[in-house]
Amino acid sequence: MPAVFWTGKLSPTWKALVNLSNLLAWLTGNARDQTAMKKRVQKGYEGEITDHIDSYDEVGINHYTKIAQALLEPVDVKGKSVLDVGCGTGILSFALLDQGAERVVGGDLSRRMLSGCQKKAQSLGVHSRTANFQLCDAEELPYAGNLFDLVTSSMILGMIPDQQRVISEMARVLKPGGTLATAAHGTNLYWEACERTFRTIPLKYILGYRVEFWPRNEADLNRYMRRAGLAEVQTQRLVWKDTYPEGGAVFDFFASTSGAWWNAKFPPDVVDQLSSKVRAAFVEEGVREITSDVVLAYGRKPMK
């Protein structure tokens, strides 16, 4: 079941207001419709909400490369068959190949993201037998059990309401003795941008809408992994701030890497106007910093 209340950081006043709205969303059924929630996130990454998604790699490459490197640092990748769940444009997938993975299967809910992966593979001369990218739903992976040596995911859990199901699915397709390694949204992730966005969008567009974002802490990830039957579970939290020359650059990073999926709930004829209004607020109020908060979690599937 999705969390009713906001699980990330906000100022006390705005957390109370957002949670009041979330409670209304639950009572009216909006926050219980997980299919609709998933569709809104998917539309964002398909580029149906904003053309900011065109800049995903341009503004996000350093951020996601840093996370990929941190996630893979303690993992033995060489010679492994790997499933990368929620592969996006393939930043983690190609890092796996660079570190010696024998074969990588990248899965994502967005055809647009997968197209980007395939173009990268072609430009790098990577054969489809080595890296293959497929449409898949993280909650219902289309693969047999006990298939991959290693399963990875980077920054997808916070956008999926049933996080336990995703972790259990990733554990299911692991071979006995295999490793699951995931990087997840921490509770302080992008909190400055989230709060500024809530404060700027007119209340009539937010009231009764539970935004599709469920960041978690180390204890949550530890619990999900153990419930999925994984052993030797370890977690680590990485927190840092990035500073930009002006607020527009912060907004562009925020909107591009997220696909601004929250706009999918708003009337289409006001989306561009609202985006411009939020971006202007970032500039006018000097929002130059954005917090990154990432929880790394690892677990091993016991031998039978």
Buried (B, 14 or more C-beta within 10 A) or exposed (E): EBBBEBBBBBEEEBBEBBBEBBBBBBEEEBBBBBEBBBBBBBBBBBBBBBEBBEBBBEBBEEBBBBBBEBBBEEBEBEEBBBBBBBBBBBBBBBBBBEBEBBBBBBBBBBEBBBEBBBEBBEEEEBEEEEBBBBEBBBBEBEBEEBBBBBBBBBBBBBBBBBBBBBBBBBBBBBBEEBBBBBBBBBBBBBBBBBBBBBBBBEEEBBEBBBBBBBBBBBEBBBBBBEEBBBEEBBBBBBEEEBEBEEBBBBBBBBBBBBBBBBBBBBEEEBBEEBBEBBBBBBBEEEBBEBBBBBBBBBBBBEEE
